[in-house]
Amino acid sequence: MTTFFERWGFKFSAQKTIVFTRRQHFRPDDVKLTVGGCPIKVENTVKFLGVIFDKALTWSPHLEHVVARCNKRLNLLKVMAGTRWGASKDVFLLV
């Protein structure tokens, strides 16, 4: 199979190749996949171009990461918007 891809100019990297499956009880020992003789490492989650993928493609880890980042920023805005203390309206609108 790799000879077909090499003939057309595609190169695969075993370090950057991941396995996606919808099987509930997938064990890496069930299937041994290799690219160019190097085994493909099975990971639970992987970050690719800022998006976190999990092995079942449920989007849960990515959504949890985004919610956590948003909550940090929201808490900062809440602190700045305190009524008795905090930033003035002009500074708050600027932020």
N, C-alpha and C positions, 0 to 999 in steps of 0.2 A: 504494500500500500504506500509506503514512504517513497518508493521509486517513482510512482505516478506523480506525487507532489513535487519531488525534486526535479522531475522532467519539466514541470510547468513553473518552476521557480519559487515554490513555496518551501519554507523551512519551518519546522516545528521545534520548539524548545521544551524539553521535559520539565524544566523548572517552572515554565509558564503555562503548562497544560493542566487542566483540572477536570474532574469527573462530576457530572450532574446526573442524579438519578431520582426517580420518584418512589423507589422501593423503600418500604418502611424499615426493613431489617437488613440493610445493605452492609456487608462486611468487606473491607478491603481485601481480605484473604480469599474471597469468593472468586475474584477475577484479577489476574495480573496483567496490567496493560503496560506496554513499553512504547517509547518513541525513540527510534534510532538506537535501540539496545538499552536505553536508560529507563528505569521504571518510573511511572507516573505516580507522584505522591498524592495521596488522598487527604484532603483537608476538609474540615467542617465548614469553614468560612474563608473567603478570599476577597480582598479589596482590589478592584480593577477600575481604573479611571474615576476614582472617588465613590464608586458604588460598591456596597458590600453584598456579595452573593453568598448564599448558603447552599449546601449540597442538594436541598430539595426545592430550591428557588421559591421560597415562601416570602421573601422580602422582610421578614421579621428583624433580623440583625440590623439591616440598613435603616429601617424605620425607627428602631430603638436608638440608634446612633443619632439620627436627625432630631428626634424629640429631645434627647439629652442636650444636644447643642443649642436648640431653641430655648429650652428651659434655662440654661445658663444666661443667655442674652436677655430673656424676659425678666429674670431675677435682677439683673443689673439695672434694667429700666425701672423696675419697681422701687429699687433703692433710690434711684435718682429722682423719682417722682414723689418722694415723701412730702406730706403737707406741712409739717412743722420744721423740717429741715430737708435739705436736698438742693438740687440745682434750680436756678430760677427758670421762669417760663422761656425766656430767650435762649438760654443755654440748652434746655431740654428740647426745644424745637430744632435747634441746630444739630443736636445729636440725632 
